Amino acid sequence: MDRSEQGLLRTDTVPEEGEDAAATLSATETLSEEEQEELRRELAKVEEEIQTLSQVLAAKEKHLVEIKRKLGINSLQELKQNIAKGWQDVTATSAYKKTSETLSQAGQKASAALSSVGSVITRKLEDVKNSPTFKSFEEKVENLKSKVGGTKPAGGDFGEVLNSTANASVTATEPPTEQTQESL
């Protein structure tokens, strides 16, 4: 293995902040006093640059807040804008478009299925209404109505027959209003 290959395979750790870079070097790579001094100067320079950049960033953030305040942009408005932008980004994705299309098709199929079920139920109810058993029951109710209600002609739909029968039975059990007023 030549030196360049060995360099790619090295697993030396990178010194953490505050850790002495010279202390992490292996014994075979000792640095001269001059090299160590150069590294210390470079370290101090990089630390100073980081401090300067942090100060510049803080000043820029302060300026940003001031500009937003002057424009009347507050946190709530920013949040609304971010949500709107995020939603716009989501709706532009192919995954959203595919999902939306699939759900639309599923909704159409569900609507068609419910319509079909409604048609089947309607047909079944009509079949029941036209069945001999229902006709017989309807005739019995009409006969009962004519006996209780008097000489009204038989006919009408089942709901009318039930309502009139119920009204007739209530009227038959209540005393006439004129008699109750006279007895007072």
C-alpha positions as CSV (number, residue, x, y, z in Angstrom):
1,M,0.0,0.0,0.0
2,D,1.4,3.4,-0.9
3,R,1.1,6.5,1.3
4,S,-2.0,7.9,-0.6
5,E,-4.0,4.7,-0.1
6,Q,-3.0,4.6,3.6
7,G,-4.2,8.2,4.0
8,L,-7.6,7.3,2.7
9,L,-7.9,4.5,5.2
10,R,-6.7,6.4,8.3
11,T,-9.1,6.5,11.2
12,D,-7.6,9.3,13.2
13,T,-10.2,11.3,15.1
14,V,-10.7,15.0,14.5
15,P,-10.0,17.1,17.6
16,E,-13.1,18.6,19.3
17,E,-13.4,22.2,20.3
18,G,-11.0,23.1,23.0
19,E,-9.0,19.9,22.5
20,D,-5.3,20.3,21.8
21,A,-4.7,19.3,18.2
22,A,-1.1,18.4,18.9
23,A,-2.1,16.0,21.7
24,T,-4.2,13.9,19.3
25,L,-1.3,13.2,16.8
26,S,0.3,9.8,17.0
27,A,3.8,9.4,18.3
28,T,5.2,8.8,14.8
29,E,3.9,12.2,13.6
30,T,5.3,14.5,16.1
31,L,5.4,18.1,15.0
32,S,8.2,20.4,15.4
33,E,7.9,23.4,17.7
34,E,7.6,25.6,14.6
35,E,4.7,23.6,13.1
36,Q,2.9,23.6,16.5
37,E,3.2,27.4,16.7
38,E,1.9,27.8,13.2
39,L,-1.1,25.5,14.0
40,R,-1.8,27.5,17.2
41,R,-1.8,30.8,15.2
42,E,-4.1,29.2,12.6
43,L,-6.4,28.0,15.4
44,A,-6.6,31.4,17.0
45,K,-7.3,32.9,13.5
46,V,-10.1,30.5,12.8
47,E,-11.7,31.0,16.3
48,E,-11.5,34.8,15.7
49,E,-13.2,34.4,12.3
50,I,-16.0,32.2,13.9
51,Q,-16.5,34.9,16.5
52,T,-16.7,37.6,13.9
53,L,-19.1,35.6,11.8
54,S,-21.4,35.0,14.8
55,Q,-21.4,38.7,15.5
56,V,-22.3,39.5,11.8
57,L,-25.0,36.8,11.9
58,A,-26.5,38.3,15.0
59,A,-26.4,41.8,13.5
60,K,-28.1,40.5,10.3
61,E,-30.8,38.8,12.3
62,K,-31.5,42.0,14.2
63,H,-31.7,43.9,10.9
64,L,-34.1,41.3,9.6
65,V,-36.4,41.7,12.6
66,E,-36.4,45.4,12.1
67,I,-37.2,45.2,8.4
68,K,-40.1,42.8,9.2
69,R,-41.4,45.1,11.9
70,K,-41.4,48.1,9.5
71,L,-43.2,46.0,6.9
72,G,-45.8,44.9,9.4
73,I,-44.9,41.2,9.1
74,N,-45.4,39.4,12.3
75,S,-44.9,35.8,13.4
76,L,-48.4,34.8,12.6
77,Q,-48.3,36.2,9.1
78,E,-45.0,34.4,8.6
79,L,-46.5,31.2,9.8
80,K,-49.5,31.6,7.4
81,Q,-47.1,32.3,4.5
82,N,-45.0,29.3,5.4
83,I,-48.0,27.0,5.6
84,A,-49.4,28.4,2.3
85,K,-46.0,27.9,0.6
86,G,-45.6,24.4,2.2
87,W,-49.1,23.4,1.0
88,Q,-48.3,24.8,-2.5
89,D,-45.2,22.7,-2.5
90,V,-47.1,19.6,-1.4
91,T,-49.8,20.0,-4.0
92,A,-47.1,20.3,-6.7
93,T,-45.6,16.9,-5.9
94,S,-46.4,14.0,-8.1
95,A,-47.3,11.9,-5.0
96,Y,-50.0,14.4,-4.1
97,K,-51.3,14.5,-7.6
98,K,-51.5,10.7,-7.8
99,T,-53.1,10.4,-4.4
100,S,-55.7,13.1,-5.3
101,E,-56.5,11.4,-8.6
102,T,-56.9,8.0,-6.8
103,L,-59.1,9.5,-4.1
104,S,-61.2,11.2,-6.8
105,Q,-61.7,7.9,-8.6
106,A,-62.5,6.1,-5.4
107,G,-65.1,8.8,-4.6
108,Q,-66.7,8.4,-8.0
109,K,-66.8,4.6,-7.5
110,A,-68.3,5.0,-4.0
111,S,-70.9,7.4,-5.3
112,A,-71.8,5.0,-8.1
113,A,-72.0,2.1,-5.6
114,L,-74.2,4.1,-3.2
115,S,-76.5,5.1,-6.1
116,S,-76.7,1.4,-7.1
117,V,-77.6,0.4,-3.6
118,G,-80.2,3.1,-3.4
119,S,-81.8,1.8,-6.6
120,V,-81.8,-1.7,-5.4
121,I,-83.5,-0.7,-2.1
122,T,-86.1,1.3,-4.0
123,R,-86.8,-1.7,-6.2
124,K,-87.1,-4.0,-3.2
125,L,-89.5,-1.7,-1.4
126,E,-91.6,-1.4,-4.5
127,D,-91.6,-5.3,-4.8
128,V,-92.7,-5.5,-1.1
129,K,-95.4,-2.9,-1.7
130,N,-96.7,-4.9,-4.7
131,S,-96.4,-8.3,-3.0
132,P,-99.6,-10.2,-2.1
133,T,-98.8,-10.1,1.6
134,F,-98.6,-6.3,1.7
135,K,-101.7,-6.0,-0.5
136,S,-103.6,-8.2,1.9
137,F,-102.3,-6.2,4.9
138,E,-103.3,-3.0,3.2
139,E,-106.8,-4.3,2.5
140,K,-107.2,-5.3,6.2
141,V,-106.1,-1.8,7.3
142,E,-108.5,-0.2,4.8
143,N,-111.4,-2.4,6.1
144,L,-110.5,-1.5,9.7
145,K,-110.5,2.2,8.6
146,S,-113.9,2.0,7.0
147,K,-115.3,0.2,10.1
148,V,-113.8,2.7,12.5
149,G,-113.9,5.9,10.4
150,G,-117.3,5.6,8.8
151,T,-118.3,5.7,5.1
152,K,-115.2,7.4,3.6
153,P,-114.2,5.7,0.4
154,A,-111.3,3.3,0.7
155,G,-108.1,4.3,-1.0
156,G,-105.1,6.5,-0.6
157,D,-101.6,5.4,0.2
158,F,-100.6,3.3,3.2
159,G,-99.4,6.3,5.2
160,E,-102.7,8.1,4.8
161,V,-104.6,5.0,5.9
162,L,-102.5,4.6,9.0
163,N,-102.9,8.3,9.9
164,S,-106.6,8.4,9.4
165,T,-107.0,5.1,11.4
166,A,-105.0,6.5,14.2
167,N,-107.1,9.7,14.2
168,A,-110.3,7.7,14.1
169,S,-109.4,5.6,17.1
170,V,-108.4,8.7,19.1
171,T,-111.7,10.4,18.2
172,A,-113.7,7.4,19.2
173,T,-112.2,7.2,22.7
174,E,-112.5,10.9,23.5
175,P,-115.9,12.3,24.6
176,P,-117.2,15.1,22.5
177,T,-116.1,18.6,23.5
178,E,-119.6,20.0,23.9
179,Q,-120.6,17.5,26.5
180,T,-117.5,18.2,28.6
181,Q,-118.1,21.9,28.6
182,E,-121.7,21.5,29.7
183,S,-120.8,19.3,32.6
184,L,-118.5,22.0,34.0
